[in-house]
Amino acid sequence: MNGDWIIRGRDGRLSVYLPSDDAVLCRAERAPGGPWEAPRTVGGGQKLRPGLAIGQGADSYAHLVCWGSTGPGESELVHSTHFRPLLAPLDWGPVGHPNKKGDRTGTPAVAVDAQGRAHIFVRNKGGGVSMRAQKEKGGWDPWCDIKGRDVQEDLAAVTGESGRVELYAVVPEGILYWRQEEPGSQPVLTERLEVSVRPGTLRALATSPENTTLFFTDDSGDLCAWRRGAKPVTLLASAGPGPISAIRCELDGSDCTLLAQRSASGRVVFAAYPSEEESAGAWWTESGPQLPTDAKVSLAVDAHGSVVAATMSPSTGQLLLSRRKDEPGLALTGWREV
């Protein structure tokens, strides 16, 4: 999955989105902090391909994007909006193919601007990036090629505190960075960072009114943080092979960035530090049981302002949750199955 898959809705309830065979399942709290409803299928009977992308706007609406199968060797991107956790998401609507027709070209990414418009990004057949954005009054603008070359599978899309959309992509020699210069404009390729990157490890987060921070693992296994116009900073050694999850939250009265990852030992690890102050240092703390190798981790902040951590294993279907205790530090409750 690309993006946070546990999110807080407009009514304060948490929702999770779980790929399942050729569909996406959704589960939601019946009340904030309360029991959870049973899984239900998102978007009707559309047969889906691997690679779900999830984005959320300032209005708290969830935007889901995935490849839908249209026939042998043929796919198109489809989109659904989920307005509130206890409402049914909209049926999957076609968004088309960046090359008009063909098979899946890469895992999509989606970000939502300040006006609530979803921006969908995906690698195209030529190895660059194509995007399509919602119009403010409904419908979609045409597909456009925003350039790039030899772009790899996964992209990281993010909306800054300004409401402008930004995008990061891995290429063989480093990372490409696009940003909107003005709200509603087409993102422009503005910077290229020469660095070694492990594919599939990008995670972007808005960390201040001016900046977004990109987290990635380099070829030596270090987790790095990078902001435009600066050099990347080594934060700490990556705990496992996959991407991290990252959120901003308040810990003991300070604005902090919290990271989580499935470690090589199979447990979830957490690290926190003051936002954009990587020089303060960070270290991993293990939590919870050992998890299957395909387990994924995601973070959210609930209606009461408390951190919630979730893990999900596609192979077992097991969903586990833990919440921060009401005490100093980052002490968590015991992990429980939902």
Residue pairs with C-beta under 8 A, 6 or more apart in sequence:
1 17
1 19
1 52
1 53
1 54
1 296
2 51
2 52
2 53
2 54
2 107
2 108
2 109
2 110
2 154
2 155
2 156
3 53
3 54
3 55
3 109
3 110
3 157
4 54
4 56
4 245
4 247
4 298
4 299
4 300
5 16
5 17
5 18
5 52
5 54
5 296
5 298
5 310
5 312
6 14
6 15
6 16
6 298
6 299
6 300
6 308
6 310
7 14
7 15
7 54
7 56
7 60
7 62
7 300
8 14
8 15
8 60
8 300
8 301
8 302
8 303
9 15
9 28
9 60
9 62
9 82
9 84
9 85
10 59
10 60
10 61
10 83
10 84
11 32
11 84
11 85
11 86
12 32
12 302
12 303
13 28
13 29
13 30
13 31
13 32
13 84
13 85
13 86
13 303
14 28
14 29
14 32
14 85
14 300
14 302
14 308
15 26
15 27
15 28
15 29
15 62
15 82
15 85
16 26
16 27
16 28
16 298
16 310
16 312
16 319
16 338
17 24
17 25
17 26
17 42
17 52
17 54
17 62
17 64
18 24
18 25
18 26
18 27
18 39
18 312
18 314
18 317
18 319
19 25
19 48
19 50
19 52
19 314
20 39
20 314
20 317
22 47
22 48
22 49
22 69
23 41
23 42
23 47
23 48
24 41
24 42
24 43
24 48
24 52
24 64
24 66
25 39
25 40
25 41
25 42
26 39
26 40
26 41
26 42
26 82
26 89
27 36
27 37
27 38
27 39
27 40
27 319
27 338
28 36
28 37
28 85
28 86
29 35
29 36
29 37
29 85
30 36
30 37
30 86
32 302
32 303
32 304
33 302
33 303
33 304
36 338
37 86
40 88
42 64
42 80
42 82
42 89
42 92
43 64
43 78
43 80
43 89
43 90
43 91
43 92
44 91
44 92
46 68
46 78
46 91
46 92
47 68
47 69
48 66
48 67
48 68
48 69
48 78
48 92
49 66
49 67
49 68
49 69
49 75
49 104
50 67
50 107
51 66
51 67
51 104
51 106
51 107
51 108
52 64
52 65
52 66
53 64
53 65
53 66
53 107
53 108
53 109
53 110
53 120
53 157
54 62
54 63
54 64
54 65
54 110
55 62
55 63
55 65
55 109
55 110
55 111
55 112
55 118
55 157
55 159
56 62
56 63
56 112
57 63
57 112
57 113
57 114
57 116
57 118
57 159
58 112
58 114
58 116
58 163
59 116
61 81
61 82
61 83
61 112
61 116
62 81
62 82
62 89
63 79
63 80
63 81
63 82
63 110
63 112
63 118
64 79
64 80
64 81
64 82
64 89
64 110
65 77
65 78
65 79
65 95
65 108
65 110
65 118
65 120
66 77
66 78
66 92
66 108
67 75
67 76
67 77
67 78
67 104
67 108
68 75
68 76
68 77
68 78
68 92
68 94
69 75
70 76
73 102
73 103
74 101
74 102
74 103
75 97
75 102
75 103
75 104
76 94
76 95
76 96
76 97
77 94
77 95
77 96
77 97
77 108
77 120
77 122
77 132
78 92
78 93
78 94
78 95
79 92
79 93
79 95
79 118
79 120
80 89
80 90
80 91
80 92
80 93
81 89
81 90
81 118
82 89
82 90
95 120
95 132
95 140
96 132
96 140
96 143
97 105
98 105
98 122
98 124
98 125
98 130
98 132
98 143
98 145
99 105
99 124
99 125
99 130
102 125
105 122
105 123
105 124
105 125
106 122
106 123
106 151
106 153
106 154
106 155
107 122
107 153
107 154
107 155
108 120
108 121
108 122
108 155
109 120
109 121
109 122
109 154
109 155
109 156
109 157
109 167
110 118
110 119
110 120
110 121
110 157
111 118
111 119
111 121
111 157
111 158
111 159
111 165
111 166
111 167
112 118
112 119
112 159
113 119
113 159
113 163
113 164
113 165
113 180
113 183
113 184
114 159
114 162
114 163
114 164
114 183
115 136
115 163
115 183
115 184
117 133
117 134
117 135
117 136
117 184
118 133
118 134
119 131
119 132
119 133
119 134
119 157
119 165
119 187
120 131
120 132
120 133
121 129
121 130
121 131
121 146
121 155
121 157
121 167
122 129
122 130
122 131
122 155
123 129
123 130
123 151
123 152
123 153
123 155
123 169
124 130
124 145
126 145
127 148
127 149
127 150
127 151
128 145
128 146
128 147
128 148
128 149
128 151
129 145
129 146
129 147
129 148
129 151
129 155
129 167
129 169
129 178
130 143
130 144
130 145
130 146
131 143
131 144
131 146
131 167
131 186
131 187
132 140
132 141
132 142
132 143
132 144
133 140
133 141
134 140
134 141
135 141
136 184
144 186
146 167
146 178
146 186
146 187
146 188
146 189
147 189
148 169
148 171
148 176
148 189
149 171
150 171
150 172
151 169
151 170
151 171
151 176
152 169
152 170
152 171
152 172
152 199
153 199
153 200
154 170
154 199
154 200
154 202
155 167
155 168
155 169
155 202
156 167
156 168
156 169
156 202
156 203
156 204
156 214
157 165
157 166
157 167
157 168
157 204
158 165
158 166
158 167
158 168
158 204
158 205
158 206
158 212
159 165
159 166
159 206
160 166
160 179
160 206
160 211
160 212
161 206
161 208
161 209
162 183
162 209
163 183
164 179
164 180
164 181
164 182
164 183
165 179
165 180
165 187
166 177
166 178
166 179
166 180
166 187
166 204
166 212
167 177
167 178
167 179
167 187
168 175
168 176
168 177
168 178
168 202
168 204
168 214
169 175
169 176
169 202
170 176
170 197
170 199
170 202
170 216
173 194
174 192
174 193
174 194
174 195
174 196
174 197
175 192
175 193
175 195
175 197
175 202
175 214
175 216
175 226
176 189
176 191
176 192
177 189
177 190
177 191
177 192
177 193
177 214
177 228
178 187
178 188
178 189
178 190
179 187
179 188
179 190
179 228
180 186
180 187
180 188
181 188
190 228
191 228
191 229
193 226
193 232
195 218
195 224
195 226
195 232
196 218
196 219
196 220
197 216
197 217
197 218
197 219
198 216
198 217
198 218
198 219
198 241
200 242
200 243
201 215
201 216
201 217
201 238
201 242
201 243
201 244
202 214
202 215
202 216
202 243
203 214
203 215
203 216
203 243
203 244
203 245
203 246
204 212
204 213
204 214
204 215
205 212
205 213
205 215
205 246
205 247
205 248
205 257
206 212
206 248
207 213
207 227
207 248
207 257
207 275
207 276
208 275
208 276
211 227
211 228
211 276
212 227
213 225
213 226
213 227
213 257
213 276
214 225
214 226
214 227
215 223
215 224
215 225
215 235
215 244
215 246
215 259
216 223
216 224
216 226
216 232
217 223
217 224
217 238
218 224
218 232
218 234
221 237
221 238
222 234
222 235
222 236
222 237
222 238
223 234
223 235
223 236
223 237
223 238
223 244
223 259
224 232
224 233
224 234
224 235
225 232
225 233
225 235
225 278
226 232
226 233
227 276
233 278
233 279
235 271
235 273
235 278
235 282
236 271
236 281
236 282
236 283
236 284
238 244
238 261
239 261
239 262
239 263
239 264
239 269
239 284
240 261
240 262
240 263
240 264
240 269
241 264
242 261
242 262
242 296
243 261
244 259
244 260
244 261
244 297
245 259
245 260
245 261
245 297
245 298
245 299
246 257
246 258
246 259
246 260
246 299
247 257
247 258
247 299
247 300
247 301
247 307
248 255
248 256
248 257
248 258
248 275
249 256
249 258
249 301
249 305
249 307
250 256
250 305
251 258
251 272
251 329
251 330
252 328
252 329
254 274
255 274
255 275
256 272
256 273
256 274
256 275
257 272
257 273
257 274
257 275
257 276
258 270
258 271
258 272
258 299
258 307
258 330
259 270
259 271
259 272
259 282
260 268
260 269
260 270
260 297
260 298
260 299
260 309
261 268
261 269
261 284
261 297
262 268
262 269
262 291
262 295
262 296
262 297
262 311
263 269
263 284
263 286
265 286
265 290
266 290
266 291
266 292
266 293
266 295
267 286
267 287
267 288
267 289
267 290
267 291
268 286
268 287
268 288
268 291
268 297
268 309
268 311
269 284
269 285
269 286
269 287
270 284
270 285
270 287
270 309
270 330
270 332
271 282
271 283
271 284
271 285
272 282
272 330
273 280
273 281
273 282
274 280
285 330
287 309
287 322
287 332
287 335
288 311
288 320
288 322
288 335
289 320
289 335
291 311
291 313
291 320
292 313
292 315
292 316
294 313
294 314
294 315
295 311
295 312
295 313
296 311
296 312
296 313
296 314
297 309
297 310
297 311
298 309
298 310
298 311
298 312
299 307
299 308
299 309
299 310
300 307
300 308
300 310
301 307
301 308
302 308
302 323
306 323
306 324
306 326
307 323
307 324
307 330
307 332
308 321
308 322
308 323
308 324
309 321
309 322
309 323
309 332
310 319
310 320
310 321
311 318
311 319
311 320
311 335
312 318
312 319
312 320
318 337
319 337
319 338
320 335
320 336
320 337
320 338
321 335
321 336
321 338
322 332
322 333
322 334
322 335
322 336
323 332
323 333
324 330
324 331
324 332
324 333
325 331
325 332
325 333
